[in-house]
Amino acid sequence: MNFTIDADLRKRLAGIRELGRTQIRPLGIEADRAGKPVDPDHPFYALLLKLGLGRTRWLPTDDSALGRTAGRQHESGDSLGSRAGASLTGVLLSEELAYWDRGVAVSFPGPGLGEPPVLSMGTHEQKERFLARFREPDRPRWGSFAMTEPGAGSDVAAIRTSCKRDGDDWILDGEKSFAANASRADWIIVWATADASQGRGGHRAFVVEQGTPGLGDFKIEKKMGLKAYESTSFTLRSCRVPASNLLGGDERYAKRAGFKGAMESFNATRPMIGAMAVGIGRAALDEAAAFAREHDLGGDARVRDRLERTRRKLRVARLLCWRAAWLADQQQPNMIEASMAKAQAPTAALEAALLGMEVLGEVGARGDHLIEKLFRDVKAMDIVEGTGQIQRIVIGRQLLGLPRS
Ligand SMILES: Cc1cc2nc3c(=O)[nH]c(=O)nc-3n(C[C@H](O)[C@H](O)[C@H](O)COP(=O)(O)OP(=O)(O)OC[C@H]3O[C@@H](n4cnc5c(N)ncnc54)[C@H](O)[C@@H]3O)c2cc1C
């Protein structure tokens, strides 16, 4: 494995550090206190575009499947530049962004979680139609990904949003929940089922464009943390979507390929989510260590021991994220490593936030210290992109040679 960070990447990490200190963290705290997402017209997003962020990494000449470009995109929509080592670059930048504020990082403009399925399943024409606008965006633009429904989270086979063919269109009906940036998105990748009795075999992915009649009822969900970005529910009511917006076209869906597309997408994004958890955990550990230094708690071996243990667990988690991303960059299968990274990192980060709350004691409990916000922010990292339990099921089944459930 080679985890070399070259001079260019060091420079970009330093740039994020500066942006994080001066803009990202203050904006995250402001959104948290206001209890609402950063407005899509906020000048911060225009600044990000000027800095070259909020873009797609898809090049019109690059039609490789996601397996070969896995991880080039993450929720932050950050631009990662060069193709070589893009997944590893992605996890490094993800961690640094989340260190400053994970909610703000996810609110960054860009195709976001919607990009991996377009890359892995979309035709060249669809990539051109839906990603080209993110190459040199004229204004902040977002993409979104909607799998979850009020009755279907971990068990994606349970989705009930239906799709029925009608001439040159498909008619979509159903409800989606918790989709990041959905109400501000140019388009949303909506997962629906053509035949619920087929479970995942019936899945289809559509690009539903904003303004399509029948797409509506956007409602920003209430969240305990990560308030800077919107997690949004919406409905599809007799929503007519052109057949040309079915990702990959009809032929793509033979042999459960819809489900395969979703899984490829998760293998690309899980290491990023893990890295973001490490970022939040690192921030919490820094708060705990700073407080221990300022209040002479370093003499207490129990405090030192817990700080050390937490730091070590975060390092282990980080290495798992790096390895999963490195495998993606080598165009090697990374499903188990991606699940391991996603299973480990949020647990380590949660431990760091809990440690911070305990070390800070009543200062943390008052509710106006960063540690308390990190404590609320971190929990979702174990939930999104497949919960910790689901990752452990994936790893356990593979270990025992059982088929994927
Ligand atoms: C902040 C946030 C952002 C999100 N962003 C998006 C997004 O952009 N797009 C999107 O589509 N979704 C998004 N989600 C939804 C997320 O993917 C789901 O919440 C997640 O898949 C879990 O589903 P659920 O909440 O319905 O929990 P459930 O699936 O109902 O699970 C409840 C509990 O049971 C456990 N459990 C479930 N099945 C098993 C099992 N077989 N064995 C053992 N334990 C099990 C779970 O681990 C969990 O602890 C987001 C959620 C959050 C909180």
The ligand as an SDF file (V2000), in Angstrom:
LIG
                    3D

 53 58  0  0  0  0  0  0  0  0999 V2000
  -28.3140   12.4880    8.8780 C   0  0  0  0  0  0  0  0  0  0  0  0
  -28.8410   11.4780    7.9250 C   0  0  0  0  0  0  0  0  0  0  0  0
  -28.6340   11.6400    6.5590 C   0  0  0  0  0  0  0  0  0  0  0  0
  -29.1460   10.7210    5.6490 C   0  0  0  0  0  0  0  0  0  0  0  0
  -28.9720   10.9380    4.3030 N   0  0  0  0  0  0  0  0  0  0  0  0
  -29.5790   10.1070    3.4140 C   0  0  0  0  0  0  0  0  0  0  0  0
  -29.5360   10.3810    2.0090 C   0  0  0  0  0  0  0  0  0  0  0  0
  -28.9430   11.3630    1.5630 O   0  0  0  0  0  0  0  0  0  0  0  0
  -30.2080    9.5470    1.1730 N   0  0  0  0  0  0  0  0  0  0  0  0
  -30.8910    8.4380    1.6260 C   0  0  0  0  0  0  0  0  0  0  0  0
  -31.4640    7.7100    0.8050 O   0  0  0  0  0  0  0  0  0  0  0  0
  -30.9430    8.1590    2.9590 N   0  0  0  0  0  0  0  0  0  0  0  0
  -30.3160    8.9670    3.8530 C   0  0  0  0  0  0  0  0  0  0  0  0
  -30.3960    8.7060    5.2060 N   0  0  0  0  0  0  0  0  0  0  0  0
  -31.1400    7.5510    5.6750 C   0  0  0  0  0  0  0  0  0  0  0  0
  -30.2400    6.4410    6.1760 C   0  0  0  0  0  0  0  0  0  0  0  0
  -29.6090    5.8010    5.0930 O   0  0  0  0  0  0  0  0  0  0  0  0
  -31.1160    5.4760    6.9950 C   0  0  0  0  0  0  0  0  0  0  0  0
  -31.4870    6.1620    8.1650 O   0  0  0  0  0  0  0  0  0  0  0  0
  -30.3610    4.2090    7.3230 C   0  0  0  0  0  0  0  0  0  0  0  0
  -30.2700    3.3970    6.1960 O   0  0  0  0  0  0  0  0  0  0  0  0
  -31.0510    3.4070    8.4370 C   0  0  0  0  0  0  0  0  0  0  0  0
  -32.3800    3.2390    8.1610 O   0  0  0  0  0  0  0  0  0  0  0  0
  -33.5120    3.5170    9.2480 P   0  0  0  0  0  0  0  0  0  0  0  0
  -33.2040    4.8550    9.8510 O   0  0  0  0  0  0  0  0  0  0  0  0
  -34.8310    3.3210    8.6100 O   0  0  0  0  0  0  0  0  0  0  0  0
  -33.2780    2.4610   10.3780 O   0  0  0  0  0  0  0  0  0  0  0  0
  -33.7390    0.9350   10.3660 P   0  0  0  0  0  0  0  0  0  0  0  0
  -33.3190    0.2660    9.1160 O   0  0  0  0  0  0  0  0  0  0  0  0
  -35.1870    0.8800   10.7090 O   0  0  0  0  0  0  0  0  0  0  0  0
  -32.8770    0.3640   11.5320 O   0  0  0  0  0  0  0  0  0  0  0  0
  -33.1610    0.6490   12.9040 C   0  0  0  0  0  0  0  0  0  0  0  0
  -32.1100   -0.0550   13.7410 C   0  0  0  0  0  0  0  0  0  0  0  0
  -32.1900   -1.4660   13.5330 O   0  0  0  0  0  0  0  0  0  0  0  0
  -30.9390   -1.9680   13.0820 C   0  0  0  0  0  0  0  0  0  0  0  0
  -31.1490   -3.0300   12.1080 N   0  0  0  0  0  0  0  0  0  0  0  0
  -31.8820   -2.9610   10.9750 C   0  0  0  0  0  0  0  0  0  0  0  0
  -31.8390   -4.1340   10.3240 N   0  0  0  0  0  0  0  0  0  0  0  0
  -31.0570   -4.9570   11.0590 C   0  0  0  0  0  0  0  0  0  0  0  0
  -30.6350   -6.3200   10.9190 C   0  0  0  0  0  0  0  0  0  0  0  0
  -30.9930   -7.0610    9.8680 N   0  0  0  0  0  0  0  0  0  0  0  0
  -29.8400   -6.8320   11.8890 N   0  0  0  0  0  0  0  0  0  0  0  0
  -29.4550   -6.1070   12.9680 C   0  0  0  0  0  0  0  0  0  0  0  0
  -29.8330   -4.8200   13.1490 N   0  0  0  0  0  0  0  0  0  0  0  0
  -30.6250   -4.2670   12.2090 C   0  0  0  0  0  0  0  0  0  0  0  0
  -30.2270   -0.7900   12.4650 C   0  0  0  0  0  0  0  0  0  0  0  0
  -28.8200   -0.9420   12.4920 O   0  0  0  0  0  0  0  0  0  0  0  0
  -30.6870    0.3500   13.3590 C   0  0  0  0  0  0  0  0  0  0  0  0
  -29.8980    0.4210   14.5030 O   0  0  0  0  0  0  0  0  0  0  0  0
  -29.8630    9.5980    6.1210 C   0  0  0  0  0  0  0  0  0  0  0  0
  -30.0590    9.4160    7.5020 C   0  0  0  0  0  0  0  0  0  0  0  0
  -29.5540   10.3250    8.3990 C   0  0  0  0  0  0  0  0  0  0  0  0
  -29.7690   10.0960    9.8660 C   0  0  0  0  0  0  0  0  0  0  0  0
  1  2  1  0
  2  3  1  0
  2 52  2  0
  3  4  2  0
  4  5  1  0
  4 50  1  0
  5  6  2  0
  6  7  1  0
  6 13  1  0
  7  8  2  0
  7  9  1  0
  9 10  1  0
 10 11  2  0
 10 12  1  0
 12 13  2  0
 13 14  1  0
 14 15  1  0
 14 50  1  0
 15 16  1  0
 16 17  1  0
 16 18  1  0
 18 19  1  0
 18 20  1  0
 20 21  1  0
 20 22  1  0
 22 23  1  0
 23 24  1  0
 24 25  2  0
 24 26  1  0
 24 27  1  0
 27 28  1  0
 28 29  2  0
 28 30  1  0
 28 31  1  0
 31 32  1  0
 32 33  1  0
 33 34  1  0
 33 48  1  0
 34 35  1  0
 35 36  1  0
 35 46  1  0
 36 37  1  0
 36 45  1  0
 37 38  2  0
 38 39  1  0
 39 40  1  0
 39 45  2  0
 40 41  1  0
 40 42  2  0
 42 43  1  0
 43 44  2  0
 44 45  1  0
 46 47  1  0
 46 48  1  0
 48 49  1  0
 50 51  2  0
 51 52  1  0
 52 53  1  0
M  END
$$$$
